[in-house]
Amino acid sequence: MHTLCGVTFPDFHRAPNIADNPEVYERENEAIDPDGPLWRELRARADWAGRTILDLGCGTGFWLPRYAADAGEVIGVEPDPDLLARARERGVVRPGAVRPGSAEHIPLADASVDVVHARFAYFFPPDCEPGLAEVRRVLKPGGRLVVIDNDLRHGEFADLLAASPWASAQGAADTTDAWWREREAERTEVMSAWRCRDAAELEAVLRIEFPGDVVDGWVRANPGRRELSYGYVLFTVTA
Ligand SMILES: C[S@@+](CC[C@H](N)C(=O)[O-])C[C@H]1O[C@@H](n2cnc3c(N)ncnc32)[C@H](O)[C@@H]1O
């Protein structure tokens, strides 16, 4: 249970990877999708150029500048007060556009948003119905939610997740797919990569995501590597 500005977010789960290590998480975000297939697919799913986009669970607001480059309006919603403060400090959108809230409590009017992105935030089925109902409420008719999730089956990142009991606790592939299928979401796989500046940076990023022994084993087996393959699954719901 978490209370902020008098509002209670009963389902707010602190995300230790970013909350305990915001600087390393910044490097992680910089490493994502170096050749752009994820971004191309996000555009194809629901273009935000000239439109209102909500980054739900925006963390430190790393992606807000990217959206702000051509969106009509960018809104970030984040329940963690420390991360919210960092997102505001980024200063790329007006301060009031980065708001306290959660998937279950989105501080926006009905039918006010064209595109919602949730990147590794909240939507880890099966307990996501309240957030999905809330997203449907704020989307304009024909608007789209795109959830950016890990592909739990393909790519080296999926292999690391499979080897990490607590890292894989966020969901099982079959449960996740079935939950979204029942809600008529479109499912899209994107194979991409993480590319860090050097091997030490990749190791540091891996250490905020996986248990030490799993990272030790991967580094021993992959000396000098600064890149790994990373599969994403996008789930798209049209209001
Ligand atoms: C792994 S981080 C990803 C942050 C950001 N989307 C990014 O890609 O940089 C997960 C985020 O979800 C937020 N979160 C936790 N519970 C949430 C909820 N109930 N609704 C929306 N976001 C939530 C966390 O505070 C955290 O900022």
The ligand as an SDF file (V2000), in Angstrom:
LIG
                    3D

 27 29  0  0  0  0  0  0  0  0999 V2000
   10.8500   -1.6260  -14.6680 C   0  0  0  0  0  0  0  0  0  0  0  0
   10.2640   -0.0280  -14.3430 S   0  0  0  0  0  0  0  0  0  0  0  0
   10.0850    0.6750  -15.9760 C   0  0  0  0  0  0  0  0  0  0  0  0
   10.0610    2.1720  -15.9630 C   0  0  0  0  0  0  0  0  0  0  0  0
    9.8630    2.8170  -17.3350 C   0  0  0  0  0  0  0  0  0  0  0  0
    8.6330    2.3530  -17.9600 N   0  0  0  0  0  0  0  0  0  0  0  0
   11.0370    2.5850  -18.2370 C   0  0  0  0  0  0  0  0  0  0  0  0
   10.9200    1.7740  -19.1760 O   0  0  0  0  0  0  0  0  0  0  0  0
   12.0880    3.2280  -18.0490 O   0  0  0  0  0  0  0  0  0  0  0  0
    8.5770   -0.3290  -13.8200 C   0  0  0  0  0  0  0  0  0  0  0  0
    7.8460    0.9350  -13.4570 C   0  0  0  0  0  0  0  0  0  0  0  0
    6.4660    0.6230  -13.1370 O   0  0  0  0  0  0  0  0  0  0  0  0
    6.1060    1.4050  -12.0190 C   0  0  0  0  0  0  0  0  0  0  0  0
    4.9020    0.8240  -11.3670 N   0  0  0  0  0  0  0  0  0  0  0  0
    4.8300    0.0370  -10.2680 C   0  0  0  0  0  0  0  0  0  0  0  0
    3.5570   -0.2300   -9.9690 N   0  0  0  0  0  0  0  0  0  0  0  0
    2.7930    0.3950  -10.9040 C   0  0  0  0  0  0  0  0  0  0  0  0
    1.3880    0.5130  -11.1090 C   0  0  0  0  0  0  0  0  0  0  0  0
    0.5190   -0.0970  -10.2940 N   0  0  0  0  0  0  0  0  0  0  0  0
    0.9550    1.2510  -12.1500 N   0  0  0  0  0  0  0  0  0  0  0  0
    1.8420    1.8630  -12.9890 C   0  0  0  0  0  0  0  0  0  0  0  0
    3.1840    1.7800  -12.8280 N   0  0  0  0  0  0  0  0  0  0  0  0
    3.6520    1.0600  -11.8180 C   0  0  0  0  0  0  0  0  0  0  0  0
    7.3580    1.3800  -11.1640 C   0  0  0  0  0  0  0  0  0  0  0  0
    7.3590    2.3460  -10.1410 O   0  0  0  0  0  0  0  0  0  0  0  0
    8.4150    1.6060  -12.2260 C   0  0  0  0  0  0  0  0  0  0  0  0
    8.6080    2.9620  -12.5120 O   0  0  0  0  0  0  0  0  0  0  0  0
  1  2  1  0
  2  3  1  0
  2 10  1  0
  3  4  1  0
  4  5  1  0
  5  6  1  0
  5  7  1  0
  7  8  2  0
  7  9  1  0
 10 11  1  0
 11 12  1  0
 11 26  1  0
 12 13  1  0
 13 14  1  0
 13 24  1  0
 14 15  1  0
 14 23  1  0
 15 16  2  0
 16 17  1  0
 17 18  1  0
 17 23  2  0
 18 19  1  0
 18 20  2  0
 20 21  1  0
 21 22  2  0
 22 23  1  0
 24 25  1  0
 24 26  1  0
 26 27  1  0
M  CHG  2   2   1   9  -1
M  END
$$$$
